[in-house]
Amino acid sequence: MILDIVQIAAAIILIIIVLMQNQGAGLGAAFGGEGNVFRTKRGFEKTLFIFTIIISIIFLATALANVIL
């Protein structure tokens, strides 16, 4: 029961974090329409990127725990 709640919360947070990242945003970027040069992440972008990785690991761990248990 608690794992289900943690997994749902992690999924919602992960969706919000991914939507907050705006690098390469737009439909044209999906088809190679933008010629952006990717730069290094700094400040809030780097923190958001690391937080995304942490939340995705938590989501994966709770999903595996739900399957095992």
C-alpha positions in Angstrom: 0.0 0.0 0.0 2.7 2.5 0.9 4.8 1.4 -2.1 1.9 2.2 -4.4 1.5 5.7 -2.9 5.3 6.3 -3.2 5.2 5.1 -6.8 2.3 7.3 -7.8 3.9 10.3 -6.1 7.2 9.6 -7.9 5.4 9.3 -11.2 3.6 12.6 -10.8 6.8 14.4 -9.7 8.7 12.8 -12.6 6.2 14.0 -15.2 6.3 17.5 -13.8 10.1 17.6 -13.8 10.4 16.3 -17.3 7.9 18.9 -18.5 9.9 21.7 -16.8 12.9 20.9 -18.8 12.7 22.9 -22.0 15.9 22.1 -23.9 15.0 21.5 -27.6 11.4 22.4 -27.0 9.0 22.6 -29.9 7.7 20.3 -32.6 10.4 21.5 -35.0 13.1 20.2 -32.7 11.7 16.7 -32.8 12.3 16.6 -36.6 15.7 18.3 -36.5 14.3 21.8 -37.5 16.3 23.7 -34.9 20.0 24.1 -35.1 20.7 24.5 -31.4 24.1 24.0 -30.0 23.9 22.0 -26.8 25.7 23.6 -23.9 26.6 22.4 -20.5 24.0 22.5 -17.8 24.5 25.1 -15.0 22.6 26.2 -12.0 18.9 25.3 -11.9 19.2 23.2 -15.1 21.8 21.0 -13.6 19.9 20.6 -10.3 16.7 19.7 -12.2 18.6 17.2 -14.3 20.1 15.5 -11.2 16.7 15.5 -9.5 15.2 13.9 -12.5 17.7 11.0 -12.4 17.1 10.6 -8.6 13.3 10.5 -9.0 13.5 8.1 -11.9 15.6 5.7 -9.8 13.1 5.9 -7.0 10.3 5.2 -9.4 12.2 2.2 -10.9 13.0 0.9 -7.4 9.4 1.1 -6.3 8.1 -0.6 -9.5 10.6 -3.4 -9.0 9.6 -3.7 -5.3 5.9 -3.9 -6.3 6.7 -6.7 -8.8 8.7 -8.7 -6.3 6.3 -8.2 -3.4 
